[in-house]
Structures are given as structure tokens and as C-alpha cells.
Amino acid sequence: MAYFTEDFLETVRNDAETEAAPGLSAAVIEAAQREVGFRFPPSYVQFLRLFNGGEFRYVLIHHVDTEAAREEAEQAEADLDRVGGLTEWAETARDLVPEIAEGRIYPFGRDWAGSYFCFDTSQPGPDAEYPVLIWNHEYAEDPESASLLWGRQADNFALFLENVYGDDDLYGDEDEDEEEEELEEDDEM
């Protein structure tokens, strides 16, 4: 099944705010899944065949950082150090986020502000896809904001990536932005 249309892939490849590493072989992806301890969702596997992470607008998707993946990247002369590795960042996140340490959630990317984008491996769908969640760092310090700490971004990785290139507000603060604009307009009057 194709999760990404050619038109969408063309948009990604031609986007000025996108810098992606070349994709990986099926064998390297299979080995990476064994190393991290869970099956990647099919849409993410398809993504990794096309791109081994990179900067996708404001989302940094971590590259597979196994030895075999590094060898493939070196052959393609790709710079993998820019965004950071999948297992490297998962280790960092485990220290901050209990749900990641428990193994129910696996981070695959982050934004520049420090929020993590994660697969919810405790909620596999019938198509073997996992929902994509955000751990919003802005709410990590305040116990009163605990209900805002986690948010569902998309039903699967393909939809998440489409939202990155679409008009949807991944952070869920679209209404908040509109309220701020209305207040600014009121102040100007």
C-alpha cells in the first residue's frame, strides 16, 4: 500500500524548509526494528525507504542510527548528525518522560522547542499503524497542566506528515492564536 502520493512526495522534495537524508534498504530497517524492540508502522517504514530522517519544516525526524544505517548514509554522502539518531534521542527522552521509559511510547522526532513526536505503541490499529502523539514540553513543569502534556496529532505517521505540510495546527493552539488576534484587534480600537 502506498501511504504517500507522488504529488505529496514532490511537495516534500521541493520544500525549501526540508532537508532529508536518503532512504534506507529494507534490510537496514528490519535490523533497526529488532534493535529498538518493536515493529515500525507501515507508513513509517515506507517513509524510511524514502528518507532516513531529516528536517521536515519545523519537525525534526530522527534518523535510524544503527551501524548499518550509518554505512548506507556514508555511501550516499548524507549528513546524519544534523537531526540526531532515533535510539540516541529515545534514550534522552526516557530520562524526561515516564511513558517513554515504560516503553508504551516511542519518540521518532521533535520540534525546535523541545516537544517530542511519538508513536503510541500501546494503541496499534488494525492496519498495524500507531497513533502519533505529541509530548508538549511547555506543560511538563506545571502539574496543573498535566492534562495538556499529551495530545493526539494523527491516527498514523502518514497523516502526521501530511499535516506538517498542510494547514492543520499540530499544536492544537489554533483557537488560542485566533483569540490573541481578536484581543490585539480590540486593543487597537
GULUMSE-636098 format. One record per residue (C-alpha): x, y, z; residue number from 1. Coordinates in pm, whole numbers, padded with zeros to 5 digits. Each point is the difference from the previous one (the first is absolute). Layout:
<atoms>
<atom <X; Y; Z>; NUM> ...
</atoms>
This chain:
<atoms>
<atom <00000; 00000; 00000>; 1> <atom <00128; 00345; -00089>; 2> <atom <-00037; 00241; 00291>; 3> <atom <00141; 00304; -00180>; 4> <atom <-00115; 00122; -00341>; 5> <atom <00251; 00113; -00261>; 6> <atom <-00142; 00353; 00024>; 7> <atom <00060; 00005; 00375>; 8> <atom <00354; -00137; -00037>; 9> <atom <00070; 00265; -00262>; 10> <atom <-00118; 00265; 00248>; 11> <atom <00235; -00139; 00267>; 12> <atom <00298; -00025; -00236>; 13> <atom <-00047; 00354; -00131>; 14> <atom <-00075; 00167; 00332>; 15> <atom <00260; 00263; 00093>; 16> <atom <-00035; -00086; 00371>; 17> <atom <00073; -00370; -00052>; 18> <atom <00338; -00169; 00019>; 19> <atom <-00030; -00377; -00010>; 20> <atom <00255; -00279; 00009>; 21> <atom <-00027; -00270; -00268>; 22> <atom <-00214; -00304; 00079>; 23> <atom <00109; -00337; 00133>; 24> <atom <-00006; -00355; -00128>; 25> <atom <-00264; -00241; 00128>; 26> <atom <00270; -00206; 00173>; 27> <atom <00126; 00298; 00201>; 28> <atom <-00355; 00095; 00103>; 29> <atom <-00071; -00358; 00107>; 30> <atom <00318; -00006; 00212>; 31> <atom <-00091; 00336; 00155>; 32> <atom <-00340; -00134; 00104>; 33> <atom <00167; -00292; 00176>; 34> <atom <00238; 00240; 00175>; 35> <atom <-00271; 00237; 00130>; 36> <atom <-00228; -00289; 00096>; 37> <atom <-00320; 00071; -00191>; 38> <atom <-00137; -00017; -00355>; 39> <atom <-00009; 00336; -00168>; 40> <atom <-00340; 00094; -00146>; 41> <atom <-00023; -00062; -00376>; 42> <atom <-00026; 00370; -00091>; 43> <atom <00319; 00074; 00196>; 44> <atom <00178; -00292; -00170>; 45> <atom <-00101; 00145; -00336>; 46> <atom <00128; 00341; 00114>; 47> <atom <00334; -00152; 00107>; 48> <atom <00036; -00163; -00342>; 49> <atom <-00025; 00352; -00146>; 50> <atom <00165; 00213; 00270>; 51> <atom <00214; -00096; 00297>; 52> <atom <-00117; 00291; 00209>; 53> <atom <00085; 00363; -00034>; 54> <atom <-00156; 00340; 00041>; 55> <atom <-00358; 00011; -00123>; 56> <atom <-00102; 00360; 00048>; 57> <atom <-00016; 00046; 00380>; 58> <atom <00015; -00374; 00076>; 59> <atom <00331; -00177; 00046>; 60> <atom <-00049; -00368; -00079>; 61> <atom <00284; -00204; 00144>; 62> <atom <00204; -00222; -00227>; 63> <atom <00049; -00369; 00062>; 64> <atom <00337; -00007; 00172>; 65> <atom <00109; -00362; -00024>; 66> <atom <00345; -00082; -00135>; 67> <atom <-00150; -00135; -00325>; 68> <atom <-00204; 00319; -00046>; 69> <atom <00314; 00211; 00053>; 70> <atom <00183; -00205; -00263>; 71> <atom <-00281; 00056; -00252>; 72> <atom <00000; 00373; 00081>; 73> <atom <00376; 00023; -00049>; 74> <atom <-00034; -00166; -00340>; 75> <atom <-00264; 00258; -00092>; 76> <atom <00213; 00279; 00154>; 77> <atom <-00289; 00100; 00228>; 78> <atom <00045; 00210; 00314>; 79> <atom <-00181; -00180; 00281>; 80> <atom <00136; 00206; 00287>; 81> <atom <-00227; 00298; -00067>; 82> <atom <-00316; -00144; 00158>; 83> <atom <00118; -00278; 00229>; 84> <atom <-00061; -00370; 00016>; 85> <atom <-00317; -00189; 00083>; 86> <atom <00143; -00209; 00284>; 87> <atom <00218; 00287; 00124>; 88> <atom <-00301; 00231; 00044>; 89> <atom <-00215; -00278; 00145>; 90> <atom <00260; -00041; 00275>; 91> <atom <-00004; 00376; 00066>; 92> <atom <-00380; 00005; 00011>; 93> <atom <-00017; -00295; 00241>; 94> <atom <00161; 00219; 00264>; 95> <atom <-00270; 00266; -00042>; 96> <atom <-00318; -00188; -00083>; 97> <atom <-00123; -00293; 00215>; 98> <atom <-00224; -00141; -00276>; 99> <atom <00302; -00033; -00228>; 100> <atom <00202; -00168; 00276>; 101> <atom <-00288; -00248; 00045>; 102> <atom <00023; -00094; -00369>; 103> <atom <-00360; 00087; -00093>; 104> <atom <00104; 00306; -00198>; 105> <atom <00290; 00027; -00245>; 106> <atom <00128; 00340; -00118>; 107> <atom <00087; 00030; -00369>; 108> <atom <00048; 00376; -00020>; 109> <atom <-00015; 00335; 00171>; 110> <atom <-00045; 00367; -00074>; 111> <atom <00249; 00281; 00057>; 112> <atom <-00164; 00094; 00330>; 113> <atom <00048; -00338; 00167>; 114> <atom <-00333; -00177; -00046>; 115> <atom <00010; -00366; -00108>; 116> <atom <-00204; -00169; -00273>; 117> <atom <-00061; -00363; 00093>; 118> <atom <-00163; -00325; -00104>; 119> <atom <-00250; -00130; 00254>; 120> <atom <00099; -00366; -00025>; 121> <atom <-00265; -00095; 00257>; 122> <atom <-00276; 00087; -00252>; 123> <atom <00072; -00193; -00323>; 124> <atom <-00271; 00031; -00262>; 125> <atom <-00133; -00284; -00214>; 126> <atom <00237; 00112; -00277>; 127> <atom <00304; -00024; 00236>; 128> <atom <00021; 00380; 00013>; 129> <atom <00051; 00186; 00327>; 130> <atom <-00152; 00335; 00092>; 131> <atom <00246; 00289; 00005>; 132> <atom <00009; 00199; 00324>; 133> <atom <00176; 00317; 00107>; 134> <atom <00163; 00041; 00339>; 135> <atom <-00020; 00377; 00033>; 136> <atom <00295; 00119; 00207>; 137> <atom <-00181; 00326; 00086>; 138> <atom <-00222; -00190; 00244>; 139> <atom <00264; -00228; 00152>; 140> <atom <00086; 00223; 00295>; 141> <atom <-00350; 00092; 00113>; 142> <atom <-00203; -00274; 00178>; 143> <atom <-00320; 00199; -00061>; 144> <atom <00058; -00037; -00377>; 145> <atom <00048; -00378; 00009>; 146> <atom <-00309; -00059; -00215>; 147> <atom <00160; 00211; -00276>; 148> <atom <00335; -00180; 00005>; 149> <atom <-00100; -00267; -00253>; 150> <atom <-00201; 00063; -00315>; 151> <atom <-00100; -00219; -00292>; 152> <atom <00145; 00132; -00325>; 153> <atom <-00123; -00252; -00257>; 154> <atom <-00129; -00353; -00038>; 155> <atom <00323; -00107; -00172>; 156> <atom <00340; 00123; -00114>; 157> <atom <-00109; 00073; -00360>; 158> <atom <-00280; 00229; 00118>; 159> <atom <00238; 00166; 00246>; 160> <atom <00245; 00081; -00279>; 161> <atom <-00280; 00124; -00225>; 162> <atom <-00108; 00233; 00282>; 163> <atom <00355; 00137; 00025>; 164> <atom <-00029; 00110; -00363>; 165> <atom <-00365; 00095; 00024>; 166> <atom <-00194; 00273; 00171>; 167> <atom <-00087; -00197; 00315>; 168> <atom <00123; 00129; 00333>; 169> <atom <00208; -00282; 00153>; 170> <atom <00021; 00168; 00336>; 171> <atom <-00372; 00042; 00053>; 172> <atom <00030; 00369; 00080>; 173> <atom <-00174; 00130; -00311>; 174> <atom <-00291; 00128; 00211>; 175> <atom <00249; 00162; 00239>; 176> <atom <00166; 00183; -00292>; 177> <atom <-00338; 00125; -00124>; 178> <atom <-00087; 00126; 00350>; 179> <atom <00333; 00187; 00021>; 180> <atom <-00066; 00162; -00339>; 181> <atom <-00347; 00107; 00112>; 182> <atom <00144; 00152; 00320>; 183> <atom <00263; 00188; -00201>; 184> <atom <-00271; 00136; -00230>; 185> <atom <-00206; 00110; 00300>; 186> <atom <00304; 00175; 00149>; 187> <atom <00059; 00189; -00325>; 188> <atom <-00354; 00142; 00004>; 189> 
</atoms>
